[in-house]
Amino acid sequence: MGKLANKYKSESARYKLPNNAIYQYFGKDIEEIIFATVPDAGELNIKCKGDEIIHTPNEDETTFFEDQFIVFDKTNDQVEINPARLNIPADLTDKVGTMERKIFDFIYNGGHRLLLTGKKGWGKTTFLRYISRYLIPMFNKRKDSTDQPVFKPCLPVYISFNSEINSLNLAGEEEYPRLFYKIILDKIRNLRYECINSDIKGPFYQYLLEKDIFSAYRSEYNNIIHKHENAWITTDDREKELNTLRERLGKEEKVILYSFSYCNASTDCRAIPLIVLDDLDPLHTTVQTYLFTESYKLAHTYKIKVIVSMRPRSYDIVSRSIAEAIRINNQISFTDSFAKDYLKAKFSKMSERIAKSESISAGDGINIGGNLILKPLNVVLFFNNFKDISLSNSVLEFLKNISGGNLRKLNEFIKIYLKSGYIDASPSIICSLVEKHITAETSNNVPIWIVYSAIFTNNYETVFGMVFNEPDKFVVNILCNGTSSINTYLIRLHLLSFFSRNGSSSFTSTDILERYKEVVAKNYSDETIEKDISRALKRLNNYNLIGNNTILAIPEAENPDKISEKIDTTAAFYMEDLGHYYYRSIISIFEYFYFMKDDINFKDESGILSCIETKKNVILRFEQVIKYFEFLFEEEKAFYGALETPECRKHYFNNFAPFYHDGKIFFVQVFVEKMLGYARTRRYEGIQAIIDKLEILKDKIDETTKDF
């Protein structure tokens, strides 16, 4: 892939379009204000001092949550909420949406455990940090007219298992208790330091001695008191023994947890202890099962409220292996519409920001090229109209699906979209948007064309992942042929077809490998098939087209030809929603195919010019796409020709053939017909020659189909 990667390097000015003029003016606002990344968490300093709870917030986090965090008010019918029960002060209503209300209803009004579900990247962690590290401290500070707390104080302890993945996954089950409680106790050790060091005759230690777990200490305490009552020892000796007993009891690890629960049980410090368990998904199922069991104990034995955050599929698997009593029935979820709501909120924020920007209010306008100047008022009109088109259902659906709802990935795509040099390259686009007039020729093509071209080729720089270093920033091109012994683009399509045919079912790599061998075993060695299937599964998994229940991402070697590590044969793979969308969209979205071809490392003899080398010439671009279709057709024909027996072909068409319908056995056949229909609607000079070439290729494919 070396020569292709070099072609797309940023210093290759020959191919690169600059960011558009609009973005050059407002890029700072968009990057620093609208798309600011969530700051590192650090430690949130919380101290209990008597009946006072002191929060020392993280300033960077506070700034982020006040300026960039988006609060949604969209109703979620899974949990019925009566807002009046929360009695939220008027000045906090814009900080508390429907999801936040549900969390606070759980905290203040009852319930032991709460499950928060949402897919990867949907914002669960940021949301929980917003609740535990920003909103709860704000609620704790609220006082009424008599200087009494408006809300019962809450003590949140946020715990992410991200840094503990290896230690927990590699540990034996007998090690889970030690590791789990060390993580928790390290977080809350200082919260009730005062009561741990108080007199053993005080209320906290009396509270401890009532617990069955400390029955031995209770007996020893009673013996010491009994000896004193019978004058067997002096008062000084009694106090010395009691202090020794207190010191020993204070060193018991579970005392820390009881000190936390004591906040909720004591009369001198009424507070709500809360533990948030996040990032459980990378952990093995056995670890997750243990953590669920312990979350039940935390809630019912220690009287600590617990919020657990997981992906829906992870919880479904865990719930099958735990007792019904351990499951969490109180659940709230991020819905599929969340990404669309997020996009709408982002674009609205950008419109507000641009309308208030000093860059346009004090300037003479923006030069967009071709002696065209956008006056300040027109800049706002352009962006608002551009926003309206961007929020059309087709664009929203496209952005939501290619990101898989992953907000980090979605942010990257929106930034790439807004930078698009295609806008400056075609100033008429800006003019038509400002005038709120788009001609019939462009009405169905301009907006979606900008979206696809901006994201897929990023001003003629590829954004497709060639290595696994930053998967969140890339779309995967499943049509990239690579350098496998078995053509990789075919394997990827075959695997997506296989998963699509089987709905939501899961399959191990061994299952898939054995089925694929029935198709190609006679032409390739077992080692070759295993290596190429493994590579294809890794790439599809790492770009979220398929998923599995044991790993988030599978490392890939820098050189794809040197991948030797094997996938865990017990890892069960399944089709993600993003995979279903890609598979459906390959045919339904012509531009997807039209632009994504640039990530393919063609054979030298193919003579195919990439998109960036034909950007100025529409007819030449058509010609290159036709050459690409011919290339794909020859690759498919070679693969089918190697299926020597009727049994192999039958197994292939029943399990792996992509889009096998209406007598079409070639995947590319559908595209040729679609492009032919598209070309017949164009009025470009020279388009008839393109139509003739496509008809010749279609006839060739039809004749070959008869032979098979």
Secondary structure by P-SEA (a helix, b strand, c coil): caaaaaaacccccccccccccccccccccccccccccccccccbbbbbcccbbbbbccaaaaaaaaccbbbbcccccccccccccccccccccccccaaaaaaaaaacccccbbbbbbcccccaaaaaaaacccaaaaaaacccccccccccbbbbbbbbcccaaaaaaaccccaaaaaaaaaaaaacccccccccccccccaaaaaaaacccaaaaaaaaaaaaaaaaaccccaaaaaaaaaaaaaaaaaccaaaaaaaaccccccccbbbbbbbbcccccccaaaaaaaaaaaaaaaccccbbbbbbbcaaaaaaaaaacccccccccccccccaaaaaaaaaaaaaaaaaaaacccccccccccccccccccaaaaaaaaaaaaaaaacaaaaaaaaaaacccaaaaaaaaaaaaacccccccaaaaaaaaaccccccccccaaaaaaaaacccccccccccccccccccccccccccccccccaaaaaaaaaaaaaaaccccccaaaaaaaaaacccccccaaaaaaaaaaaaaaaaaacccccccccbbbbccccccccccccccbbbbbcaaaaaaaaaccccaaaaacccccccccccccccccccccccaaaaaaaaaaaaaaaaaaaaaaaaacccaaaaaaaaacccccccccccccaaaaaaaaaaaaaaccccaaaaaaaaaaaaaaaaaaaaaac
